[in-house]
């Protein structure tokens, strides 16, 4: 076969292949596949379902469905999943929380919390009323299996109504994108 005939045969074969593929829907797309959503360690999925948790003696709050709940000796309830934690603590007290009191607590946390950083205190509006919020970073307890320690972003919301103080402490690995989920939780607290 001469060079000219070889080129012609290759061209005919290429056209036949293209026509054959076109009849079957064509060749697979050569465009890049859609980028997968990147998630960081501890991210709560956007499609997370929530259920109502009833505290004693008089509040309800939405928490993520399927999380493990544990009651601690101090009476608090701790819900956990994927390195995230929600701690619910009920206390009877005559006075509502204040920013000054929260700053004093933050000073104590600064000296007793390994990996402490970035402490702030503010008051925010939630449907249940004004809430004093303390935020900081601190190391979570070491994993009992691996010994690994993760630095968490922590936010403690203090709600008060007729002598009942509810502290809702949210913790996630530093940098996790849980703002939407945490907003569902903190917006949902209601006194009963």
Secondary structure as GFF3:
##gff-version 3
##sequence-region A 1 192
A	DSSP	alpha_helix	3	23	.	.	.	ID=ss1
A	DSSP	beta_strand	50	55	.	.	.	ID=ss2
A	DSSP	beta_strand	59	64	.	.	.	ID=ss3
A	DSSP	beta_strand	68	71	.	.	.	ID=ss4
A	DSSP	beta_strand	77	81	.	.	.	ID=ss5
A	DSSP	beta_strand	84	92	.	.	.	ID=ss6
A	DSSP	alpha_helix	99	112	.	.	.	ID=ss7
A	DSSP	beta_strand	117	126	.	.	.	ID=ss8
A	DSSP	beta_strand	129	139	.	.	.	ID=ss9
A	DSSP	beta_strand	151	161	.	.	.	ID=ss10
A	DSSP	beta_strand	164	173	.	.	.	ID=ss11
A	DSSP	alpha_helix	179	188	.	.	.	ID=ss12
A	DSSP	beta_strand	190	191	.	.	.	ID=ss13
###
